[in-house]
Amino acid sequence: MNKYKKSMLVFIILHLCLFLTGCWGVTELDELAMVAGLGVDLDEKTDEIILTAQIIKAGEVGTSPGGGGKSGGPITGKKAAAVWVVESRGETFFDAVRAFTFQSSRKLYFPHAKIIVFGKSLAKKGIKPYLNLLIKDYEPRNNTLIAVAENRASEVMEITTELEKIPAYGLAKLIEIRTVTSQSSLVTVHEFIIGLLSKAKSPTASHIQVIEKEGEKKALVKGTAVFKDDKFIGTLNKTETRGLLWMKNKVESGVVVINDPQGKKVSIEIVDSSTEIKSKLADNRITIEININDRGNIAENMGELNLTTTRMISFLEKQQNIIIKNEIESALKKAYELNTDLMGFGDIIYKYYPEIWKKIGAYQDHYWKEIDVKIKVDSKIQEVEMTTKPLTPEEK
């Protein structure tokens, strides 16, 4: 390479370096308002969309939860609160988001949002338009949780938590920890959309109730919010919720309380479970077979009987089978009452018999009511500790 070419190469490299000193069009973190949680409500008098955003105050995150004030009340105005709760209104969702600029000098940033809560009245009218815009323009993560408030979503966003500095994150943890009982639903944006796109079109979400006790407001996670398409139509209690989760193979842990032969309570800890659902066709009639295998340990014995014998373990297993079957049947009954295919039988029929589905697809409001459902539960108690024996000596 001659001297002229070397000089030109050095000039080009130095010239390119001028364009590598920064990133064009990048928004710095100190120019963003990081949203921890979002509440979406409908003003039924004006038909306006009301957004309640819980925005993280980075400089206060290290302070004590609740900002030193009385916990349980509204956060707004509290000194040293770790979040700022701000409300905005608009004729549309997009209009309401843009209206935040009248109160905040920073653009709302949604990727760190842990939960989106929809008010009951808005959820009844349908939440698809809001999810579409959130996913398209504001990019919350797919694992952001979805919930429905018993009343207004703004109430939920204004509640503090005792142990968490960021209340929306505390609420998300509350939903996550309730799954250890398998009596409440944990549903993400991704899972909700899959439910909307399924043949059954019956997605679910967490259900949150705000209660007031001794002047303090608390959020309770209560069962499951049920949708038909994207419209909220009702709720499942904790027993119905676990019945649904048994069918969806989502029971991870929990406690089944049964009675021993003397009527005393025995707690069985669920340590493992699996569900297999099949569809069969005979004589032009579809049958859904639900097979559940459950494994558990005796965690507590409130009576005085020796539960370590083979005969007693067999008795407890049979009682557990009955309870699990009853929970599933309670979920089926509620689905019939709400007239929605909560269980996703439509997807199962399509999987096994796509041609049959084409014929019955036009009758989606009632096809699943004509299906025979057979439930088989096989419970096994796999560990029996000495502590399950009574503390009092047995009679000889």
N, C-alpha and C positions, 0 to 999 in steps of 0.2 A: 504493500500500500504506500503510495507516494505521499509527500508532505502535504499536498493540497487536499487529498482525500481525508487524511487524518484530521486536518483542521476543520473540514466540513462536518465530520462525524462528531467531534467535540462540540461544535456549535449547535448541532441538532440535539445532542443529549442535554446540553445546558438549557436550550430553549424549551424542551419538553419538561424539564424539571420545574419550570415556572407554573405549569398546570397541575403539578402533583403536590402543591403545598397545602391544599385544602380540598374539601368535598363541597361541590356546588349543590345547592338546593337541600342541604341537610338541616333539619331542625334540631337544635340543641335541647338537652333534657331540661335545662333551666327555662326553656320557653314553652314547656308543656305542663298541663295540669293532669296528673296521673289519676285516673278514675279507679277506685277500689271496688265500688259497687254502684249499680244504677237501678233506680226505681222508675217504672213507667205506669202512669195513671191516666185516666180519662175524666175530665170535668164534664159530667153529664148535663150540666146547665148550659155551658157555653160550647160544648163539644171540642174543647181545646185539649191538646196533649200536654200533660204535666210530667216533666222529667225531674227527678231528684237524684243528684249525683253526689257521691261521697268521694271527695278529692283528698288525696294524701298530702299532708303538710310535712315535707321531708325534714324540715328543721325541728319538728316537734315529735317525730317518731320515737325518739329516745326517752321521752318523758313518760310519766306513769299513765296507765289507761284511764280514760274518762276525764283527763285534764285536771284532776284534783277535786272536781266538783262531785255532787251526789250522782252516782251512777244510775243509769236507767232512764234518764230524761233526755230531751233533745240536746244534740251536741252544739248546735249553732249558738255562738256567743260564749262558749266556755273557754276560759283561759287555758292556754297550752294544750288544747285538744289536738290529737294527732291527725285529725281529718277536718275538712271544712265541708259542711253539708249545704249545698246550694240548690235552689229550685229554679226552673225555667219553664216557660209556657210558649206554645206555638200552635198554629193551625194544623201543622203536620209535625211528624217526628223530626224531620230535617230542619224545619223552621225552629222548633224548640231547641235543638242542639246549637244552631247558630245564635240563638238568643242568649246563650251563656256568655257570649262576648260582651254583653252589656254589663256583666258583673265580674267577669274574670279577664285578666289581661293575658291569659294563656289559653292555648287551644286544648280542648279535651283530648286525652290520649287513652284509648280503651284496652290496649293489649294486656295491661296488668289488672283488669277487672276480674274479680273472682266470682261474682254472682250478678245476675240480672233478675230483678223481681218485678212481676207484672201485677198490677192491681186487679181485683176480682172483676169489677165492672168492665174494664178494658179487655181482660182475658176472655170474657163471655162473647165479645164481638169479634175476636180473632187476633192472633199475635203475629201471623205470617208477615204482614207488611213491615213490621218493626224489626223482625229477625233478618229479613232480606236486606234492609238498609244497613243494619249493624254489621252484618257479615261483609257486605259489598264495600262500604265506605269507611267503616270505623274499626274493622278488624279485631274484634275480641277473639281470644284464643278459643279453639274448639273445645277445650276442657272447662270453659266458663260454665258455671252452674246456672240452671234455670229454675225459678220458683214462682209460685203464685201466692199472693198475700190473701188472707181471709177477708181483709177489707182493702185498705189503701197501701200501696207500695211505699209511699212516702213515710208512713209510720214505721216501717221496717228499717228504712235507711236512717232514721233519726234516733235509733236505739243504740245505746252504748253496750259494751260487754265488759264483764268483770276482769277477765284475764288477758284479753287481746288489745293491743294498742290501736289497731285498725279494726273497727267494728265489722265491716263487711267481710274481712278475712276471718274474724271470729265466727260470724254466721256461717261462712262456708265450712269452717272446721266443725261447727255444730252439726251441720248436715252430714258431713263425712263420718263423724264419730257415731252418729245414730245408726249407721249401717251395721254396727257390731250387733245390733239387736235384730237386724233385717226386718224392721217394722216401719221404716220410712224410705222414701225413694231418693236416690241420688241420680240426677239426670243432667247431662251436659248439653251444650248447644248442638254438638255433633250428634249425640244420641237422639235428641228431640227431632232433628231434621230427618234422621233415618226413619224415625217413627212416622213422620209426615209422608215420606216417600214409600212406605210399605203398603202392601195390599190392604192391611187392616186399617191403616190411617187412624190409629188411636194412641198417640204419644202421651206420655205422662211427665209430671214434674214434681218437685218437692212442694209441700203445702206448709205455709208458715202462718201462725196465729200470734197476734200481739195481745198479751194480757197485762193487766195492771194489778200489782200487789203491794200494799202499803205505800202507795204513791210512786212506785217505780214500775216502769214498763220493761217487759221482757219478751223476747221472741222465743216461741216454741215451734219446733218442727213436728208437725202432726200429719202423719200418713202421707197420702199421695193425691195430687191434683190430676184429674182425668180430662183428657181432651178428645173431641171428635173432630177430625181434621185439625184445624188450628184453634178451635173454640173450646173454652173451658166449660164443662158440663156437670161436674160434680167431684166428690172426693171419696177416697177409701180410708177407712179407719185403720188402725195398726194391725188388726187381725186380718182384714181383707188385703192389706198391703203385703203382708208376708205370704198370704195365699197366692197372690199374683207373682211375687218374687220366686216362690217355689216353682211355678210353672215356667218362668223365664230363666231358670237356672242361675239366679242371682242371690241366693241365700249363702252368705259367706260364713256367718256365725250367728249366735243368738242363744236363747234359753227357751226350752220347752218345759213348762210346769205341768206335771201329771200327779195323779193321786195313787198312793199305794193301796193295797187291799183294805186297809183300815181308814182310808180317806185322808191320810196325812200327805202333805205336799212333798214332792221330790223334784228337784231341778236337774234337768238334763242339758248339758252344754253341747251345742252343735259345733263340731270341729271340722266336719267335711260333709259336703252334699253334692249330688249331681242329678241332673234331670234330663231325661231323654223323652222327646215327644215324636210320635209317629202318626201318620195318617193311613188308614186302610179303607178300601172300597169293596163293598160286598152288597149284592142285590140293589145296586144303584143308590146305596146309602153310605155316607162317609162316617167313619168312626175315628176319633182322636184318642190315642192311647198315651197317657201320661205316666211315666215310670220314674219314681224317685228313690234314690238310694241315699240314706242318711246315716252318718256315723256320729256318735256322741259319747260323752263321759258323764257319769253321775257326779254332779258338782255339789249337791246339797241333799241331805236327808232330814226332814223335819219330824219324822216319826221315830219309832223304836224298833222297827222290824229290821232284820238282817237282809240287806239288799244284795249280798254277794253270792247268794245261791243261784244255781242255774235256773231253777224254777221261777225265782223272783225276777231275775233279769229278763227272762222270756215274757213274764207278765208286763214288765215296764215297757219292753219293746212294742208289744201289741197296743198298749195304751198310747204310746207315742205315734204309732201308725194312724190311730183313730184321730188324734188331735191334728196331725198334719193334713190328713184327708179333709177334715172339717174346715180347716183354714182355706184350703184350695176351693172347696165348695162354696164358702162364703164369698170368695172373690168372683167365682162364676155367677153366683146369684146377683151380686152387685152389677156385674157387667150386663146381665139380662135387664136389670132395672134401668140402667143408663142407656141401654140399647146401643152398645158399642163393643167391638171386638177387641177388648183389652188384651186378651191373651195372644193375639196375633195368629189365630187359626187360619186366617186367609193366606198368610205367608206359607204356612205349613202345607195347606192344600195345593197351593201353586207349586211348591217344591216337589211334591210327590205326583200330583196330577194336574199339570198345566192345561191340558185339554179340558178337564172338568171345570177348572177355574174360569176358562173362557165362557163356559155356558152359564155359570152361576154368578159371574162378576157383575152382571146387571142388577143382581138382587143383594147387594152388599149390606143393606140395612138389616137384613134378617137371615141371611144364609147360615150364619154360625149358630143360630138358635135351633136349626134343624139337625145339628150334628150330635151324634152320640158321643159322650165323653166317658172314658173309663180311666179310673185313677188307681194306681197300684203303688203302695209305699212299703219300702223295706228298710226298717230302722234297725241299727245294730249298736249296742252299747259295748264299746271296745276296751274301756279301762274301768276297772272296779277297784277303788282304793279301800284301805282298811277303815278310813274315816266314814265310809258309808255304813259301817256297822253301828248299832246303837251304843251309846255310852253306858247304858245300864246292863248289868249281866243278864244273859238269857236264862230263862228257866230250864232246868233239866227235865 
